[in-house]
Amino acid sequence: MNRRQMLAASTAAAATAAVGAPAFSQTPASQSSTGASMTAPTPPVAKKIPVIIEQLGRTRVDEYQWMKDDNWQAVLRDPTLIKADVKEHLTAENAYREAMMASTLPLQDEMFREMRGRIKEDDSSVPAKDGPWEYYTRFDAGAQHPLWCRRPVGQVEGEQVLLNGPAEAEGKAYWEAGDVGNSPDHTLFAYAEDSQGSEVHRILVKDLETGQLVGEPIESASANLTFSPDSQWIFWTNRDDNGRPDKIFRRLARGGDIALVYEEQDDGFFQGVGRTADDAFVVISIANQETSEARIIPAADPTGTPVVVEPRHTGRLYDLDHWGDRWVIRTNADDAIDFKIVEAPTASPAKANWTDLVAHTPGRFIESLDLTRDHIARQERADANTRIVVRDRQGAEHEIAVDEPAYALTLMGASEFDTTQSRYAYNSPSTPTSTYDYDLAARERTLRKVQEVPSGHDPAAYVVERLNAPASDGELVPVTVLRHRDTPVDGSAPVLLYGYGSYGIPMPASFSTNRLSLVDRGWIYAIAHIRGGSDKGWNWFLSARRFTKKNTFTDFIAAAEHLIDRDYASAGKIVAQGGSAGGLLMGAVTNMRPDLWGGVIGQVPFVDVINTMSDTSLPLTPPEWPEWGNPIEDAEAYDYMMSYSPYDQVTAQAYPPILATGGLSDPRVTYWEPEKWVARLRPATTSGKPVLLKINMEAGHGGASGRFDYLKEVAHDYAFAVWAIDEGWTRV
């Protein structure tokens, strides 16, 4: 669970060419909606109330600390409680941005219609067999939210709607379901709902025979729940008043007294709860960025005390699953930087009894495992691509791989334990997603679904390339490039360069229908697989954290320079985009090399690094000290973080056009981070180019919850990119 992990695009989103418009069509961003010249709007001027902060013998001044609501914990749960002066300033910023970008409204609308036209509105997932039922989600045409459904195996009739998303969301500005699941005996269904975007969930349990809710709603929960293997109990993760997951609770699934199962005493660790693949145990997972611990509860004793598998040891990570007669454990123990797989007896799973099952191979990062009765499927990552390897109980292995320069192969796994059927998905930047069922024993695959693009899509119309950009220290940074086959490679095309680079989260070379609204207009879309992610293995992550974090930023700059050197781009015609921890990247590279960018989009950007990492009341600060360092106790960490903290490193220089976005209910990157960043940037820039802020007053970290409302946000950001490159702002 990571503070600033970007949320995945909706599974319903699809792909490709513009609706009713030829490739490279362009709505001029320079025209206002009326076609008339307008007087430039006046930007808000944030009041300055200097606060002197002394820390570890160092002094800093924060003139915009007032933007942080002292009652922020309550605001997360009820955004209407925001203090008046903050609301007034955010409202003024939103109005200024809307006025500045008024000329882009036709382009935003056109892009939105294109994006929506690429989505199959009555889409559905491939059903997953579980016992006598097949479970799936589907959308009704025009609906913003899905229906969670099931039907008897092998039948097309007899659908039962388990959760009606459109009905639940009706009348709400925001609604989203987090974890959902049926009980193992298929009589109950539980779901965690978030009605404000704060990630504070309410869990409800439904009797599937009567359709009625049972028991009292469970309040103040994370989006994490599981039933006990005997279906009698429900376990969940609690959120405390500061939004942290601090306890695991249990109660009878149909209602009853709540019992504390486990309480974590260290604010620096997250918790979660789930079941093993074979339903033999309930597992409590406890971890931060570099250390983990698991506690297990046997299925035969669901109210028993959790037992520690292997005590936590700083720097050692492990996660485990049960394979019928033994434990299978993925771990970095014994200097297995890119992880190995070990096994251990059911009765004695401690490290002393671990024996290697799949040895460590440097540069081959084992990302995940999926267990069925006779097979282990694992997903591995190397050189910014993935492969799937299947192993049987006798140790024989075979591989599922793809021969393309850049692609995403994703192990979706099996929905049952006693089966030979697993599932995986394949796509690439130019190729829509294909979903396959795979017989692990027979080594045969069955195509179950190809992502449909109603407006039409020809993969052959696009070119996907993989470049390797030399970093400042000689490392090669993979860069995935997507362009239309007619787009020239002569430096004339505008480029959107996307990056993230934190927490070991890789950026897959995957398919997105939304990007085509730029690519079909002659843009080049590029992904920089920079250090800080695990794109080239776990060491790719380890080499850009704490005191090597700046490698993330210099890698991104190297990617941009390589695109320029290879004539894919030219300086000043690249729009940089990143969100969450990728927003930190945006802030850092904007300070370091403002000359490279024609525009910068920082989505929910983590930019106030020192202040955030010094505030122990914030939900996710202590767990992230292993990632960034602890500036409260470590002077060296303070100095290093201060040297790149985007908010603190704003100086008088010629900044490009900048768009910062945020959500009022965001518990990961609080709204005041982009607000403060913009307030400090605007008077500092010497270029005269706009600095804009967009705060969603009704959402959190992931933006709008509805699948079409989300597209409007994407269209807005892409229209800003076009507006920035075309210098539409000079004609406002």
Disulfide bonds with the S-S distance in Angstrom:
none
